[in-house]
Amino acid sequence: MRIGLLIIAAFWCLPAWSQTLQIMGSNEGFLPFYYGNKLDKGILVEVIEDFALETGIAAHFRPMPRKRQVWALEEGQANAVFANPLWMPLPDRMHAVGPVLTWRDRVFAQPGLQPRSFDELQGGVCLRKWFVYSDRLKQRIATDLVRHDGYSAQQMMAMFLRGRCDYIVMEESEFRFLARLLEVDPDVYSTELIDAEWPAYLGILKTETALIEAAEAFFATHKVDVEAMLPRLPPPDRPISVQPDE
C-alpha cells in the first residue's frame, strides 16, 4: 500500500517537462498561424516547437471543431488553446499567457479605391461567413456595401482577386501570406483602415501549474516576429490558386 502511495505522489510531483501541452486548433485551420491537414504548419506551430525545444516539454496541436473545445478541455483531450480572453472556452478555468501576438483585421481595396475612412466604403466587400466584424462595418453593409461571403480565406481571396468585390476585410498576415503564394504584391491593395484588433493569448487550464509557469517564462522573452516568419512558411497542403470564373 505504501509503495502505491509513493508512486502516486511521485506522479503528481513530476516536473513540467514530463507533461504535454496539448493545444486545440480549429480543424479548419487559420492561415498562416496554424494550418495543414494535421495542423503541423504555421507561425504558432513554429513558436510552440521553439517552446518545446527550450523547455523540453512535449507540445502539439490537436485538430478540434470549435464546438467541441469545451468538451475536449473537460474530458482531458486537450489543456490549452490560442484565443482572445473574450472567446476563450471555459474562461473561468483558463489562465491566459501573453499576449503572444496581435490579430489585426485590415481593409484591403482594389487599386484606385483606397479609402481614407469607413464612410468612403461603397460597392462590394468580401467577408468570411460567420465571422464577427465591427459595428461600423456592419452599418456600411446595411447601407452602402454589398456583402459577398466566402467559406474560407482562400475563397475570399479568390473572389477579391477576380474582381468580384471592391474590398476585402482579412487578417493582414493572412492576406500577405496568400498574396505571396499567388505571387501578388500585397502592398498594392493595402489601406490604413483597421476593422478590428485584438490580442491572442495562450490559454492553459489553471490546474496545469507547471505548464503555466513554463509558458510564462518562455513568452516573457520570446517575441513572435510575424513579418520575419512569413517568407519562410511552407505552403498549405492544398494548392492555392485563382481560377477564372466559368
NUZA-303246 format. One record per residue (C-alpha): x negated, y, z negated. Coordinates in steps of 0.2 Angstrom, whole numbers, padded with zeros to 4 digits, always signed. Layout:
residues N
XYZ
...
This chain:
residues 246
+0000+0000+0000
-0014+0012-0005
-0023+0008+0012
-0007+0013+0021
-0005+0029+0012
-0023+0033+0016
-0021+0030+0035
-0005+0042+0035
-0014+0055+0025
-0029+0054+0037
-0017+0056+0052
-0009+0072+0045
-0026+0079+0042
-0033+0077+0060
-0041+0092+0067
-0034+0102+0082
-0045+0093+0095
-0036+0076+0091
-0019+0083+0096
-0012+0088+0113
-0005+0104+0119
+0010+0099+0130
+0016+0114+0139
+0033+0114+0148
+0034+0121+0165
+0049+0123+0176
+0049+0108+0188
+0052+0121+0202
+0035+0129+0198
+0030+0148+0198
+0018+0153+0211
+0004+0157+0208
+0005+0154+0189
+0008+0135+0190
+0014+0125+0204
+0011+0109+0214
+0021+0093+0213
+0013+0089+0196
+0011+0107+0191
-0008+0105+0192
-0012+0121+0201
-0012+0139+0197
-0018+0153+0186
-0011+0147+0169
-0016+0129+0174
-0034+0135+0175
-0033+0145+0159
-0027+0130+0150
-0041+0120+0157
-0053+0133+0151
-0044+0132+0134
-0046+0113+0134
-0065+0114+0138
-0068+0127+0125
-0058+0119+0111
-0059+0100+0115
-0040+0099+0114
-0031+0089+0127
-0019+0100+0136
-0007+0098+0151
+0009+0105+0159
+0024+0094+0159
+0037+0097+0173
+0054+0101+0164
+0070+0108+0170
+0073+0124+0161
+0090+0117+0154
+0081+0103+0146
+0067+0113+0137
+0076+0115+0121
+0079+0096+0121
+0061+0092+0125
+0055+0103+0110
+0067+0095+0098
+0063+0077+0104
+0044+0079+0104
+0042+0078+0123
+0033+0095+0123
+0027+0108+0110
+0023+0123+0120
+0029+0135+0134
+0024+0151+0143
+0038+0164+0141
+0043+0181+0136
+0049+0180+0117
+0067+0186+0123
+0068+0170+0134
+0059+0158+0123
+0068+0141+0119
+0070+0139+0101
+0064+0156+0097
+0065+0154+0078
+0054+0139+0079
+0041+0145+0090
+0025+0155+0087
+0020+0167+0101
+0002+0168+0105
-0004+0183+0116
+0002+0191+0127
-0008+0181+0139
-0003+0191+0155
+0010+0203+0161
+0024+0198+0173
+0027+0213+0185
+0042+0213+0197
+0037+0226+0211
+0047+0233+0225
+0039+0229+0242
+0045+0238+0258
+0044+0236+0277
+0031+0248+0284
+0038+0266+0286
+0051+0263+0272
+0040+0266+0257
+0052+0274+0244
+0047+0286+0230
+0061+0281+0219
+0075+0269+0217
+0088+0282+0223
+0080+0281+0240
+0083+0262+0242
+0095+0259+0256
+0098+0244+0268
+0095+0226+0264
+0085+0219+0249
+0078+0201+0247
+0080+0194+0229
+0079+0177+0221
+0096+0169+0217
+0099+0168+0198
+0085+0179+0193
+0088+0194+0182
+0084+0211+0189
+0085+0229+0181
+0102+0238+0179
+0096+0252+0191
+0093+0240+0205
+0110+0232+0202
+0118+0249+0203
+0109+0251+0220
+0115+0234+0226
+0133+0239+0221
+0132+0255+0232
+0118+0256+0244
+0109+0239+0246
+0115+0223+0254
+0108+0208+0244
+0100+0193+0253
+0097+0179+0241
+0083+0166+0243
+0082+0150+0233
+0063+0151+0231
+0048+0163+0233
+0044+0155+0250
+0061+0158+0257
+0062+0176+0251
+0045+0179+0258
+0050+0172+0275
+0066+0182+0276
+0057+0198+0272
+0043+0195+0285
+0056+0191+0298
+0064+0207+0295
+0080+0200+0288
+0079+0214+0274
+0071+0231+0271
+0064+0227+0254
+0059+0213+0243
+0058+0213+0224
+0045+0200+0219
+0032+0197+0205
+0017+0206+0213
+0004+0192+0211
+0016+0180+0218
+0018+0192+0234
+0000+0194+0236
-0004+0175+0234
+0009+0171+0248
+0003+0185+0259
-0015+0178+0258
-0009+0161+0263
+0001+0169+0278
-0014+0180+0282
-0004+0196+0279
-0010+0212+0272
+0000+0214+0256
-0005+0232+0254
+0005+0237+0270
+0021+0233+0260
+0016+0238+0243
+0025+0253+0234
+0024+0261+0217
+0041+0255+0211
+0041+0243+0197
+0058+0235+0194
+0053+0225+0178
+0038+0222+0167
+0036+0210+0153
+0023+0201+0143
+0021+0182+0144
+0016+0173+0129
+0011+0155+0125
+0024+0149+0113
+0019+0135+0102
+0030+0126+0089
+0027+0133+0072
+0024+0115+0065
+0008+0114+0076
-0003+0125+0065
-0019+0118+0071
-0014+0121+0089
-0009+0139+0085
-0025+0143+0076
-0035+0136+0091
-0024+0146+0104
-0025+0162+0094
-0044+0161+0093
-0046+0157+0111
-0034+0171+0118
-0042+0183+0106
-0057+0184+0118
-0051+0176+0134
-0044+0188+0146
-0034+0182+0161
-0040+0192+0177
-0026+0188+0189
-0034+0198+0203
-0050+0189+0202
-0042+0172+0202
-0030+0174+0216
-0043+0172+0231
-0049+0155+0225
-0032+0147+0221
-0028+0131+0231
-0013+0131+0242
+0004+0123+0237
+0007+0105+0241
+0020+0110+0254
+0013+0121+0268
+0019+0139+0268
+0024+0146+0285
+0036+0159+0293
+0045+0151+0307
+0056+0162+0319
+0075+0161+0316
+0084+0149+0328
